[in-house]
Amino acid sequence: MSAAPAGPVATADVAPSGSDTAPDGVEQIVLGHGRHRLGAWRAAPASGATRSVLVAVHGRAMSPGYFAGPVAPHTSLLALATSLGHTVLAVERPGYGLSRAALPQGLPLAEQAGLLRRSLADYTERHPVGAGFFLLGHSDGGKTALHLAGEPWSGATPLDRLLGLDLNGCGWHYAPAAAHFPDTLAGGAGELNWGPLRLYPGGTFRASRALLREVPAAEEADTGRWPARFPAAAARVRCPVRLTFGAYEGWWRLDRDELAAVAASFTGTRRPAVERLPEAGHNLSLGLAAPLYHARALAFLEECLAASSDVPR
């Protein structure tokens, strides 16, 4: 759930489909075959070798440019991950971007995950994946990433190995203030999406308008059902998991008992770490706290790589 903020700096909470341009060094590619092709931004390390592929999954009403840091690109996920030798594959979820014409209604979140899984299999036919894939999902993209982590991954080779799952801005139960928004995301949700405006660099909201997309109807209809579906989706995950919420996160219930229940839902893997990031709102990758969040997410990736190298193959 990521839309423009309320107040005089925004024209709407959810803007019509826009167009953002990939920065220098980022290749726009097509994943999959036939009718259900997906667009993606691919940023590879300057060295040409890749240690792993970080699959970045954007949130509701957003696009891959979210991960490119429209105001501070040098602190973006793309820039920091590639500097450490990882390839970043920022995908357009089904119903967004390239796939909008073929899937005008989009797909429910679990079906999005199935299509993304097939698209990643196609990716492995043409590009190196290093030690395997690592998923990072924001908000509604985190829901898709959670479903994707529960898809079959054999782990037998790097081409079918899921190293870990990093979720941010994605919880279980909606906060009382957000209870009337999930089905429609009607106007007024800006404060939930952003929190205090001081958390963001100057020019963030103007630059972010180019990132906004119309929400596909199937995804919108699926949003209110999430609390009922979270436990089963979490239980299917077998890889290491980390969750992050900004201190000013407004969408989710985040009291101590709720966060303990969220962590306990991941019964198929070790209990995940749950972090509250200070001076951050819902859109972690666009705020002043973005460098800290990205550094910690990438440190978690390093932990997952080390753990993966210890497992006999």
C-alpha positions as CSV (number, residue, x, y, z in Angstrom):
1,M,0.0,0.0,0.0
2,S,2.0,2.9,-1.2
3,A,0.3,6.0,-2.6
4,A,0.8,9.8,-2.6
5,P,0.6,11.6,0.7
6,A,-2.5,13.5,1.9
7,G,-2.3,17.3,2.0
8,P,-1.2,20.0,-0.4
9,V,1.8,18.1,-1.8
10,A,-0.4,15.5,-3.4
11,T,-3.1,15.4,-6.0
12,A,-4.5,12.0,-5.1
13,D,-3.9,9.0,-2.9
14,V,-3.7,6.7,-5.9
15,A,-2.7,8.2,-9.3
16,P,-3.4,6.8,-12.7
17,S,-0.7,4.8,-14.5
18,G,2.4,6.8,-14.9
19,S,5.8,6.2,-16.5
20,D,9.2,6.2,-14.7
21,T,12.4,5.7,-16.6
22,A,15.1,3.3,-15.5
23,P,18.3,5.0,-14.4
24,D,21.7,4.6,-16.1
25,G,23.1,1.1,-15.6
26,V,19.6,-0.5,-15.2
27,E,18.3,-2.7,-17.9
28,Q,14.6,-3.1,-18.6
29,I,13.9,-6.7,-19.5
30,V,10.9,-9.0,-20.1
31,L,10.3,-12.2,-18.1
32,G,8.3,-15.2,-19.3
33,H,6.7,-16.1,-22.5
34,G,3.4,-15.7,-24.3
35,R,0.5,-13.8,-22.9
36,H,1.6,-13.5,-19.4
37,R,4.9,-11.8,-19.7
38,L,6.2,-9.5,-16.9
39,G,8.4,-6.4,-17.1
40,A,11.4,-6.0,-14.7
41,W,14.3,-3.7,-14.0
42,R,17.7,-5.6,-13.8
43,A,20.7,-4.0,-12.2
44,A,23.9,-6.1,-12.3
45,P,27.2,-5.6,-10.4
46,A,29.8,-3.6,-12.3
47,S,32.2,-6.6,-12.1
48,G,29.8,-8.7,-14.2
49,A,29.8,-11.5,-11.7
50,T,26.8,-11.9,-9.4
51,R,26.8,-13.4,-5.9
52,S,23.0,-13.8,-5.8
53,V,19.8,-12.3,-7.3
54,L,17.8,-10.1,-5.0
55,V,14.2,-10.1,-6.3
56,A,12.5,-6.8,-5.2
57,V,8.7,-6.8,-5.2
58,H,7.0,-3.4,-5.2
59,G,3.9,-2.5,-3.2
60,R,0.4,-1.5,-4.1
61,A,0.1,1.3,-6.7
62,M,3.8,1.4,-7.1
63,S,6.4,0.3,-9.7
64,P,10.0,-0.9,-9.8
65,G,11.3,2.7,-9.7
66,Y,10.5,2.6,-6.0
67,F,13.7,0.6,-5.4
68,A,15.8,3.0,-7.5
69,G,15.5,5.9,-5.0
70,P,14.0,8.7,-7.1
71,V,15.5,11.4,-4.9
72,A,18.6,9.8,-3.4
73,P,19.6,7.1,-6.0
74,H,23.1,6.6,-4.4
75,T,21.4,5.1,-1.2
76,S,18.8,3.1,-3.2
77,L,18.5,-0.7,-2.9
78,L,19.7,-1.1,-6.5
79,A,22.8,0.9,-5.9
80,L,23.8,-0.6,-2.5
81,A,23.0,-4.2,-3.5
82,T,25.0,-4.1,-6.8
83,S,27.9,-2.5,-5.0
84,L,28.1,-5.6,-2.9
85,G,28.0,-7.9,-5.9
86,H,24.3,-8.8,-6.0
87,T,22.1,-8.5,-9.1
88,V,18.7,-6.8,-8.3
89,L,15.7,-7.9,-10.3
90,A,12.9,-5.4,-9.5
91,V,9.8,-7.0,-11.0
92,E,6.5,-5.5,-12.1
93,R,3.8,-7.5,-10.4
94,P,1.1,-9.1,-12.6
95,G,-1.5,-6.4,-13.6
96,Y,1.1,-3.6,-13.5
97,G,3.3,-2.2,-16.4
98,L,3.9,-4.6,-19.3
99,S,1.3,-7.1,-18.2
100,R,-1.5,-4.6,-17.7
101,A,-2.8,-5.1,-21.2
102,A,-3.0,-8.9,-20.9
103,L,-4.2,-8.8,-17.3
104,P,-6.3,-5.7,-17.0
105,Q,-7.9,-7.0,-13.7
106,G,-4.6,-8.2,-12.4
107,L,-4.4,-11.4,-10.3
108,P,-5.0,-12.3,-6.6
109,L,-1.9,-12.3,-4.6
110,A,-1.3,-16.0,-4.5
111,E,-1.8,-16.3,-8.3
112,Q,0.7,-13.4,-8.7
113,A,3.2,-15.5,-6.8
114,G,2.7,-18.5,-9.1
115,L,3.3,-16.3,-12.2
116,L,6.4,-14.7,-10.7
117,R,7.7,-18.2,-9.8
118,R,7.4,-19.2,-13.5
119,S,9.0,-15.9,-14.6
120,L,12.0,-16.5,-12.3
121,A,12.4,-20.0,-13.9
122,D,12.5,-18.2,-17.2
123,Y,15.1,-15.8,-15.9
124,T,17.5,-18.6,-14.9
125,E,17.6,-19.7,-18.6
126,R,19.2,-16.5,-19.7
127,H,21.0,-15.0,-16.7
128,P,23.4,-16.1,-13.9
129,V,21.9,-16.3,-10.4
130,G,25.0,-16.9,-8.3
131,A,24.1,-18.7,-5.0
132,G,20.3,-18.3,-5.7
133,F,17.4,-16.0,-5.1
134,F,16.6,-13.7,-2.2
135,L,13.2,-12.1,-2.0
136,L,12.5,-8.6,-0.7
137,G,8.9,-7.4,-0.6
138,H,7.3,-4.1,0.3
139,S,3.7,-3.8,1.6
140,D,1.3,-5.6,-0.7
141,G,4.4,-6.7,-2.6
142,G,5.5,-8.3,0.6
143,K,2.3,-10.4,0.6
144,T,3.1,-11.6,-2.9
145,A,6.7,-12.3,-1.8
146,L,5.4,-14.3,1.1
147,H,3.2,-16.4,-1.1
148,L,6.2,-16.8,-3.5
149,A,8.4,-18.0,-0.7
150,G,5.9,-20.7,-0.1
151,E,6.0,-22.0,-3.7
152,P,8.1,-25.2,-4.3
153,W,11.8,-24.5,-4.2
154,S,14.0,-27.7,-4.3
155,G,17.2,-26.0,-3.3
156,A,19.1,-28.7,-5.1
157,T,20.9,-26.1,-7.3
158,P,21.3,-22.3,-7.2
159,L,18.8,-22.1,-10.0
160,D,16.1,-23.3,-7.6
161,R,17.4,-22.1,-4.3
162,L,15.6,-19.5,-2.1
163,L,18.1,-17.9,0.2
164,G,15.8,-15.8,2.3
165,L,12.8,-13.5,2.6
166,D,12.9,-9.9,3.8
167,L,9.5,-8.3,4.3
168,N,8.9,-4.6,5.2
169,G,5.6,-2.8,5.8
170,C,3.7,-6.2,5.6
171,G,2.0,-7.5,8.7
172,W,-1.0,-9.6,9.7
173,H,-4.0,-7.6,11.1
174,Y,-4.8,-4.1,9.9
175,A,-4.6,-1.3,12.5
176,P,-7.9,0.2,13.6
177,A,-7.1,3.4,11.7
178,A,-6.7,1.4,8.5
179,A,-9.7,-0.9,8.9
180,H,-11.9,1.0,6.5
181,F,-9.2,1.4,3.8
182,P,-8.0,-2.1,2.7
183,D,-11.0,-2.8,0.3
184,T,-10.8,0.5,-1.5
185,L,-7.8,2.5,-0.4
186,A,-10.0,5.5,-0.8
187,G,-8.8,9.1,-0.3
188,G,-7.4,9.9,3.1
189,A,-4.9,7.0,3.4
190,G,-1.9,9.3,2.8
191,E,-1.0,9.6,6.5
192,L,-1.0,5.8,6.8
193,N,1.3,5.5,3.8
194,W,3.8,8.1,4.8
195,G,3.6,9.3,8.4
196,P,5.3,12.6,9.3
197,L,6.6,14.4,6.2
198,R,9.9,15.2,8.0
199,L,10.8,11.5,7.5
200,Y,11.5,12.1,3.7
201,P,14.0,14.1,1.7
202,G,12.9,17.2,0.0
203,G,11.3,16.5,-3.4
204,T,10.2,13.0,-2.5
205,F,6.5,13.4,-3.1
206,R,6.9,15.2,-6.4
207,A,9.4,12.6,-7.6
208,S,7.2,9.7,-6.3
209,R,4.3,10.7,-8.5
210,A,6.1,9.1,-11.5
211,L,6.2,5.8,-9.6
212,L,2.4,5.5,-9.0
213,R,0.2,3.0,-10.9
214,E,-3.5,2.1,-10.9
215,V,-4.3,-0.8,-8.6
216,P,-5.6,-3.8,-10.5
217,A,-9.1,-4.8,-9.4
218,A,-8.3,-8.4,-8.5
219,E,-5.6,-7.2,-6.2
220,E,-7.8,-4.6,-4.6
221,A,-10.5,-7.2,-3.9
222,D,-8.0,-9.5,-2.4
223,T,-6.5,-7.0,0.1
224,G,-9.3,-7.2,2.7
225,R,-8.9,-11.0,2.8
226,W,-5.3,-10.9,3.9
227,P,-5.7,-11.4,7.7
228,A,-7.5,-14.7,7.1
229,R,-4.8,-15.9,4.6
230,F,-1.6,-14.8,6.4
231,P,-1.2,-17.8,8.8
232,A,-1.3,-20.5,6.1
233,A,1.0,-18.4,3.8
234,A,3.5,-17.9,6.6
235,A,3.5,-21.6,7.6
236,R,4.5,-22.7,4.1
237,V,7.8,-20.7,4.2
238,R,10.9,-22.8,4.7
239,C,13.7,-20.2,4.2
240,P,15.0,-17.6,6.8
241,V,12.7,-14.6,7.3
242,R,13.2,-11.1,8.5
243,L,10.4,-8.4,9.0
244,T,10.8,-4.7,9.4
245,F,8.2,-2.0,10.2
246,G,8.9,1.8,10.5
247,A,8.3,3.4,13.9
248,Y,5.5,5.4,12.2
249,E,4.0,2.5,10.4
250,G,0.2,3.1,10.3
251,W,-1.3,0.2,8.4
252,W,-0.7,-2.7,10.8
253,R,-1.3,-3.7,14.4
254,L,2.2,-3.7,15.9
255,D,1.7,-4.2,19.6
256,R,4.0,-6.7,21.4
257,D,1.4,-9.6,21.3
258,E,0.7,-9.0,17.6
259,L,4.3,-9.1,16.6
260,A,4.9,-12.2,18.7
261,A,2.0,-13.9,16.9
262,V,3.3,-12.8,13.5
263,A,6.7,-14.3,14.2
264,A,5.2,-17.5,15.6
265,S,3.2,-18.0,12.4
266,F,6.4,-19.0,10.6
267,T,6.3,-22.6,11.8
268,G,8.3,-24.0,8.9
269,T,11.5,-22.1,9.6
270,R,13.4,-20.5,12.5
271,R,11.5,-17.7,14.3
272,P,12.1,-14.6,12.2
273,A,13.6,-11.4,13.5
274,V,11.1,-8.5,13.7
275,E,12.5,-5.0,13.8
276,R,11.0,-1.5,14.3
277,L,13.1,1.0,12.4
278,P,13.3,4.5,14.1
279,E,12.3,7.6,12.2
280,A,10.7,5.7,9.4
281,G,7.2,5.4,7.9
282,H,5.6,2.9,5.7
283,N,7.6,3.6,2.6
284,L,11.0,2.7,4.0
285,S,12.9,2.8,0.7
286,L,11.9,6.4,0.0
287,G,12.6,7.9,3.4
288,L,15.7,9.3,5.2
289,A,16.0,5.9,7.0
290,A,16.3,4.1,3.6
291,P,20.1,3.7,3.9
292,L,19.8,2.0,7.3
293,Y,17.0,-0.3,6.2
294,H,18.8,-1.3,3.0
295,A,22.1,-1.9,4.9
296,R,20.3,-4.2,7.4
297,A,18.3,-6.0,4.7
298,L,21.6,-6.7,2.8
299,A,23.3,-7.8,6.0
300,F,20.5,-10.3,6.4
301,L,21.2,-11.5,2.8
302,E,24.8,-12.0,3.8
303,E,23.7,-14.1,6.8
304,C,21.5,-16.2,4.4
305,L,24.4,-16.7,2.0
306,A,26.6,-17.9,4.8
307,A,23.9,-20.3,6.1
308,S,23.3,-21.6,2.6
309,S,27.0,-22.3,2.0
310,D,27.0,-24.4,5.2
311,V,24.3,-26.7,3.9
312,P,25.6,-29.9,2.2
313,R,24.5,-30.1,-1.4
